[in-house]
């Protein structure tokens, strides 16, 4: 029966619509429809009410069946990839949110197995840029998990911002309407906020504008209108920000009228007078911040003073000096490089889980025999530091060049001594690979960024983090510098 209903022609559908209007008693709408569609309901056999109900029900089932999601998205993807290169870049930006919402629609309608198959079939082309999101959404296979997953709720409760030109937008809408992809049209209408601009496609626009902000356009524009204060708030700005007033009762001045004989002197009336509120936040001297900063040793202070004494004002005659270092034969093995501020130490992190340290102030050892001792390998040109069990992604030197920290795929951070060329501490706390690590400008403190979507603040004398900064929805790739 379902196949027979699918094969019905346009004339049969018009008769169904006419019968539906007549059944609901919409006589005016029926007359207008008959006039515009030029339908003669007497030319065909009368339709029963049960047939009409069955057809509408089956049409609804057909549009919401799992196969319709697969068919619609597959054809849409093929059309986008076969488009002209001029418009393909912008049309590609619609593929990812359409893919995500097709998957979430299948999950929300209880088609868990079909959703899993849909994800496995089409996720490959999105893995390069959205691997973190896809890994989190792959575990969402039930309605309850969808309600508990923060990323899924973010996609369903906010619109995905996309910026495309008017030509690309017309191509997109015409394709979806011509193919009658109502599922994709409803996704575009409900979950996408498409900004259409007049002109030619912009190569960088779609990459810069694709995002979920969690705020409406009016809220974003209102936020951008606010004044931004840079640096430490001075007294004038503090008064402007804290322009809250409170009332205080003061006696009202009245013309002095002598009281009559035998009458007491009336008390003065009290009026409300405004005065500024004293700030509850004391003014903070940046030099007296309540942060325990380490004291530099005497040798480091003397070195800094010597560097300051040798500094020369830059001009056309006194140009800055530049040092260049080249690493040979490091294809797919050198992941990061760190150079000290004075250029005396160069450190490289490699994929074979080792660190190599070059001390440019010391003379190269003439011995060509390498020695292995206490987690290090000394050669005639560099010192190899061994301790990590995975590729090293980042390294950072302390301001006094006494310590080196490194992070790795093994989810650990290690502190090394540049003097004795040995590992001092192994910091464990992250649950996934650590992408970046960086020392504070004053030393002692350092920050780390990881695949577990957290950034952490550490101190060299504690094996646990002092602060854990959580809230990111994907990897934290770099530390702020």
C-alpha atoms as one frame of an Amber mdcrd trajectory, in Angstrom:
protein
   0.000   0.000   0.000   2.857   2.375   0.888   4.503   1.864  -2.513   1.207
   2.570  -4.251   0.792   5.830  -2.302   4.354   6.880  -3.148   3.646   6.396
  -6.847   0.574   8.622  -6.888   0.676  11.523  -9.316   0.222  15.219  -8.647
  -3.433  15.032  -9.675  -4.148  12.422  -7.018  -2.409  14.542  -4.386  -4.517
  17.556  -5.355  -7.653  15.447  -4.953  -6.487  14.401  -1.490  -5.950  18.055
  -0.535  -9.362  19.004  -1.868 -10.977  16.165   0.091  -9.150  17.250   3.231
 -10.380  20.849   2.922 -13.918  19.607   2.367 -13.717  17.266   5.372 -12.589
  20.155   7.612 -15.385  22.396   6.346 -13.071  25.025   4.888 -15.382  26.019
   2.056 -13.692  29.287   1.140 -10.259  27.659   1.018 -11.761  24.788  -1.000
 -13.230  27.172  -3.572  -9.961  29.091  -3.926  -7.971  25.856  -4.264 -10.336
  24.481  -6.922 -10.092  27.728  -8.869  -6.299  28.042  -8.749  -5.444  24.354
  -9.171  -8.280  23.800 -11.671  -9.284  20.572  -9.977 -12.547  18.855 -10.780
 -13.253  16.498  -7.895 -16.116  14.853  -9.858 -13.693  13.590 -12.507 -12.263
  11.007 -10.130 -13.713   8.456  -7.790 -14.646   9.861  -4.428 -11.984   9.284
  -1.781 -12.804   7.825   1.567 -11.821   9.560   4.770  -9.775   6.540   5.845
  -7.727   6.717   2.635  -7.004  10.385   3.249  -5.892   9.756   6.824  -3.715
   6.849   5.778  -2.054   8.865   3.043  -1.231  11.782   5.355   0.065   9.396
   8.014   2.224   7.461   5.541   3.595  10.666   4.031   4.629  11.810   7.502
   6.279   8.460   8.205   8.114   8.565   4.898   9.511  12.064   5.512  10.734
  11.160   9.014  12.119   7.714   8.245  15.860   7.141   8.870  16.440   6.444
   5.189  15.318   9.979   4.326  18.144  11.450   6.449  20.708   9.245   4.731
  19.304   9.956   1.271  18.988  13.720   1.791  22.425  14.236   3.304  24.170
  11.990   0.749  22.681  13.852  -2.190  23.357  17.218  -0.545  26.996  16.264
   0.078  27.426  15.090  -3.518  25.933  18.335  -4.818  28.232  20.485  -2.643
  31.386  18.634  -3.713  30.389  18.900  -7.379  29.718  22.650  -7.179  31.960
  25.268  -8.736  35.128  25.977  -6.794  34.034  29.598  -6.517  31.059  28.669
  -4.324  32.177  25.320  -2.914  34.105  26.832   0.013  31.038  28.620   1.341
  28.656  25.733   0.677  31.023  23.378   2.508  30.422  25.387   5.684  26.797
  24.179   5.718  27.766  20.497   5.545  29.088  20.152   9.094  26.065  21.577
  10.992  23.708  19.686   8.655  25.591  16.463   9.403  25.494  17.047  13.175
  21.783  17.856  13.288  20.850  14.915  11.045  22.673  12.679  13.518  21.025
  14.319  16.550  17.602  14.121  14.890  18.032  10.377  14.407  19.038   9.983
  18.062  16.131  12.113  19.305  13.662   9.993  17.316  14.980   6.740  18.772
  16.892   5.453  15.747  20.085   4.658  17.661  21.443   2.024  15.295  20.714
   4.124  12.206  22.352   7.143  13.868  25.494   5.126  14.645  25.662   3.905
  11.028  25.122   7.462   9.739  27.958   8.772  11.948  30.432   6.075  10.911
  29.682   6.559   7.220  30.004  10.351   6.994  32.287  11.452   9.854  35.550
  10.963   7.932  35.452  14.232   6.003  34.883  16.243   9.221  37.551  14.570
  11.380  40.380  16.922  10.378  38.752  20.038  11.838  36.122  18.691  14.233
  37.644  15.540  15.685  37.088  16.676  19.280  33.378  17.377  18.775  32.794
  14.139  16.892  34.498  12.061  19.570  32.188  13.545  22.186  29.047  13.146
  20.092  29.790   9.555  19.074  28.901   8.432  22.585  25.446  10.045  22.353
  23.161   7.227  21.195  20.074   7.641  23.395  17.663  10.453  24.177  18.810
  10.539  27.819  22.466  10.849  26.820  21.502  13.631  24.429  19.878  15.546
  27.300  22.990  15.151  29.480  25.660  15.897  26.861  26.720  19.568  27.028
  27.878  19.729  23.420  24.633  18.220  22.098  22.600  20.694  24.155  24.720
  23.549  22.837  24.037  22.534  19.238  20.290  22.114  19.828  19.761  25.275
  21.890  21.837  27.705  19.809  22.087  28.575  16.145  25.217  27.927  14.116
  26.469  31.188  12.551  27.488  31.020   8.894  28.421  33.843   6.516  27.925
  33.312   2.780  27.308  35.518  -0.246  23.892  35.946  -1.837  24.806  33.772
  -4.861  25.748  30.803  -2.663  22.614  31.291  -0.575  20.348  31.239  -3.634
  22.049  28.097  -4.947  21.566  26.390  -1.574  17.887  27.242  -1.181  17.024
  26.437  -4.800  18.666  23.013  -4.538  16.875  22.084  -1.324  13.517  23.259
  -2.655  13.884  21.615  -6.052  14.820  18.286  -4.484  12.089  18.725  -1.853
  14.505  18.017   0.998  12.176  19.243   3.721  14.311  17.690   6.469  17.379
  19.706   5.487  15.287  22.839   4.957  13.882  22.528   8.467  17.422  22.100
   9.861  18.637  25.193   7.997  15.653  27.188   9.218  15.779  26.056  12.847
  19.463  25.599  13.664  21.436  27.821  11.266  21.861  31.593  11.371  23.001
  32.408   7.836  24.410  35.892   7.283  24.012  36.788   3.614  26.147  39.580
   2.151  26.103  41.162  -1.284  29.145  40.439  -3.407  31.517  37.693  -4.407
  32.406  34.752  -2.130  35.052  35.483   0.495  37.708  32.841   0.979  38.340
  33.580   4.651  34.859  34.671   5.702  33.390  31.243   6.362  36.305  30.129
   8.498  36.218  33.273  10.608  32.449  33.385  11.093  31.506  29.750  11.687
  30.704  29.492  15.382  28.039  29.027  18.035  28.023  32.115  20.244  25.124
  31.202  22.543  23.710  34.729  22.191  21.317  36.429  19.818  22.471  39.024
  17.327  20.947  41.828  19.409  22.763  40.647  22.544  26.056  40.428  20.677
  25.683  43.921  19.205  24.805  45.315  22.639  27.876  43.668  24.118  30.098
  45.198  21.450  28.819  48.679  22.316  30.140  48.520  25.862  33.202  50.549
  26.701  36.379  48.557  27.240  38.824  49.604  29.968  42.431  48.554  29.469
  45.000  48.048  32.191  44.521  48.778  35.894  41.482  50.867  36.765  42.472
  54.345  37.952  40.576  56.503  40.416  38.515  58.326  37.773  37.394  55.115
  36.100  36.617  53.578  39.479  34.308  56.493  40.274  32.602  56.135  36.894
  32.078  52.394  37.347  30.913  52.727  40.935  28.674  55.748  40.475  26.136
  54.283  42.868  24.753  56.735  45.414  23.171  56.264  48.752  21.025  58.600
  50.808  21.879  60.155  54.088  19.592  62.155  56.265  20.753  65.767  56.795
  18.964  68.610  58.530  17.163  70.919  56.098  18.056  74.533  56.250  14.979
  76.727  56.792  14.580  80.423  57.274  14.912  81.278  60.904  11.512  82.318
  62.332  11.513  83.246  65.990   9.049  81.069  67.962   6.129  82.642  69.694
   6.214  83.247  73.360   5.571  80.118  75.373   6.088  77.709  72.448   9.072
  75.274  72.273  11.586  75.563  69.414  10.644  73.021  66.669  13.375  70.517
  65.676  14.898  70.977  62.195  13.482  68.826  59.392  15.690  66.169  57.839
  16.160  65.793  54.079  17.884  63.140  51.996  21.259  64.040  50.585  23.156
  61.926  48.099  26.776  61.016  48.619  28.994  58.592  46.731  29.444  55.124
  48.118  32.910  54.220  49.307  34.210  51.381  47.136  34.221  47.993  48.805
  37.257  47.075  46.725  40.460  48.668  47.995  42.830  50.158  45.497  45.520
  47.627  44.701  49.114  48.558  44.073  50.405  46.266  41.288  53.743  46.027
  43.073  52.021  44.681  46.196  49.851  41.963  44.720  49.132  39.115  47.182
  50.800  36.542  44.948  53.842  34.779  46.397  56.588  35.468  43.885  59.957
  33.744  44.157  63.102  35.707  44.818  65.687  35.646  42.100  69.067  34.418
  43.114  71.977  36.835  43.172  73.575  35.451  40.032  70.352  35.915  38.028
  69.928  39.492  39.278  73.486  40.340  38.303  72.910  38.806  34.889  69.766
  40.884  34.353  71.551  44.062  35.426  74.403  43.262  33.072  71.949  42.753
  30.205  70.236  46.068  30.958  73.598  47.866  31.076  74.544  46.496  27.664
  71.288  47.442  25.989  71.494  49.997  23.189  68.705  52.149  21.791  67.678
  50.898  18.368  68.298  53.218  15.423  69.393  53.113  11.812  73.019  52.774
  12.922  72.401  50.347  15.781  70.246  47.574  14.398  69.379  44.483  16.475
  71.487  41.375  16.126  69.836  38.165  14.963  70.771  34.529  15.474  69.519
  31.754  13.216  69.542  28.052  14.071  68.809  25.305  11.577  67.853  21.723
  12.406  68.736  19.222   9.695  67.153  15.805   9.036  64.188  16.349  11.373
  61.327  15.419   9.043  58.282  14.379  11.136  60.427  14.147  14.274  61.001
  17.678  15.661  57.782  18.903  17.291  58.852  22.020  19.202  61.806  24.340
  19.771  62.549  26.611  22.739  65.314  29.235  22.777  66.330  31.112  25.914
  66.009  34.893  25.927  69.763  35.400  25.927  70.228  32.824  23.161  72.517
  30.635  25.253  70.317  27.509  25.336  68.365  25.795  22.560  65.974  22.921
  23.338  64.156  20.646  20.893  61.300  18.226  21.605  61.114  15.153  19.386
  58.591  12.484  18.468  60.798   9.742  19.905  59.957  11.099  23.415  63.384
  12.723  23.944  64.547  16.272  24.565  67.808  17.564  23.144  69.540  20.498
  24.851  72.298  22.574  23.286  74.283  24.806  25.661  75.851  27.335  23.300
  78.030  28.940  25.974  79.982  25.796  26.750  82.678  24.505  24.453  81.816
  21.332  22.618  83.239  18.221  24.103  86.004  16.779  21.979  85.078  13.259
  22.978  82.926  11.487  20.401  81.873   8.777  22.876  78.332   9.164  24.244
  77.632   8.466  27.914  74.296   7.419  29.437  73.740   8.431  33.049  70.779
   9.446  35.224  68.257   9.757  32.412  70.508  11.679  30.064  72.753  10.961
  27.121  75.668  13.355  26.579  77.178  13.629  23.120  79.766  15.892  21.665
  77.145  18.492  20.642  74.059  18.178  22.830  72.547  16.561  25.905  69.698
  14.154  25.348  67.105  14.113  28.164  65.120  10.879  28.446  62.025  10.474
  30.626  58.802  10.867  28.651  57.060   7.894  27.072  55.413   9.720  24.172
  56.052  12.507  21.657  56.974  15.847  23.239  54.737  18.706  22.124  56.093
  21.742  23.995  58.965  22.921  26.190  59.651  26.136  28.128  62.711  27.551
  29.901  62.544  29.489  33.163  63.617  33.164  33.038  66.918  32.366  34.803
  67.579  29.371  32.475  67.966  27.037  35.457  64.914  24.899  34.761  63.140
  23.411  31.767  59.596  22.047  31.659  58.215  19.777  28.937  54.859  18.164
  28.151  54.072  15.031  26.213  51.452  12.716  24.796  51.859  10.568  27.911
  49.762  13.226  29.785  52.657  14.183  32.087  54.737  17.323  32.597  58.384
  17.052  33.619  60.722  19.551  35.243  64.393  19.340  34.273  67.539  21.008
  35.619  69.687  22.622  32.944  72.689  22.524  35.269  72.810  18.841  36.187
  70.916  17.813  33.011  68.499  15.583  34.897  64.770  15.164  35.563  63.642
  16.613  38.912  59.842  16.267  39.082  57.083  14.524  37.123  53.726  16.342
  37.384  50.651  14.155  36.887  47.124  15.526  36.725  45.975  15.682  33.131
  44.091  12.672  31.765  44.924  13.146  28.095  47.887  14.445  26.059  49.241
  17.828  27.121  49.617  20.133  24.124  51.392  23.157  25.593  53.261  24.316
  28.681  54.750  27.718  29.504  56.703  29.285  32.372  55.558  32.498  34.051
  57.687  35.606  33.279  58.852  35.504  36.919  59.450  31.755  36.991  58.169
  29.476  39.756  54.665  29.236  38.200  53.786  27.579  34.903  50.598  26.808
  32.957  49.576  23.778  30.905  46.946  23.127  28.203  45.568  19.679  27.444
  43.290  17.533  25.304  41.098  17.006  28.396  39.646  20.517  27.748  41.277
  22.089  30.805  44.087  24.530  31.476  45.977  24.222  34.763  48.182  26.470
  36.855  51.136  24.856  38.641  54.063  25.841  40.839  57.380  24.069  40.716
  57.255  23.113  44.414  53.856  21.343  44.242  53.145  18.106  42.405  49.450
  18.966  42.072  47.888  21.930  40.188  47.077  25.106  42.099  44.130  25.934
  39.822  42.125  24.001  37.227  40.429  26.131  34.572  37.521  24.142  33.106
  34.787  25.186  30.709  36.181  24.787  27.207  34.160  22.598  24.864  37.183
  21.294  22.994  40.957  20.985  23.373  42.925  23.788  24.987  45.728  24.052
  22.458  47.985  26.829  23.777  48.675  28.714  26.990  48.247  32.492  27.064
  51.498  34.378  26.677
